[in-house]
Amino acid sequence: MSDYADDLDAVIRLAHESHISTIITIGIDLQSSARAIELAQAHDRIYATVGIHPHEAKTATKETLDKLNVLAANPKVVGYGEIGLDYAKAYAPVDIQKTACRAQLQLAKALNLPVVIHDRDAHEDILTLLKEHAPFPAGGVMHCFSGDWQFAEEILKLGFYVSIPGIVTFKNATTLQQVARQVPLERLVIETDGPFLAPVPYRGKRNTPSLLLYTAEKIAELRDIPLTEVATATTVNAKNLFKLP
Ligand SMILES: [Zn+2]
């Protein structure tokens, strides 16, 4: 995103200095998917996903999906998404969001790529869509998980991973903290969602991958386990999910 236009190299360097071994950068439309691949090709330890975010659902025409299908053949593409439903901002009508999501769930399955799912205020409907298209042999992740434990259990039943963002460090995020405590360690991953959702003590500032350490530290504290255990587990899980070398 443009938030990193001025200092992208420094952001990536600082991430690696902060022991972030691998970064997956995300496509949200055709253009950003192509850019994500470019970035991944320029850096050893960066990988990419391609897809059309629910905000951009109107652009998910057959022609665009055909182009994404071609882009997805790049060896640096390790997942399909973000795709899903967003009823909080609702930039696209619900029926268009659902159509775009369904088409891309099918495409991701045909490509044998794990899906990266975006869900805001749409828990019930996204679950319906995912169940419609289950099983997902290549797996998936509920990115920026925002539901309660009951919803997490449904997601886990689908074989998905649960991804915890910096929100878990916020004082009032008790529901997410409970989820972060209860998700089996072998199904937990962590994410930046940069430039958004910076963890405390950088809440409200630009988020960068190096700040992921604060998210990992909070999860370690919540689960009463060493930080290294969270770091190892989430690294292994991400490698398994995205089939990283
Ligand atoms: Zn998202």
Residues whose N, C-alpha, C, O or C-beta is under 5 A from the ligand:
A	BS01	ZN	E82 H118
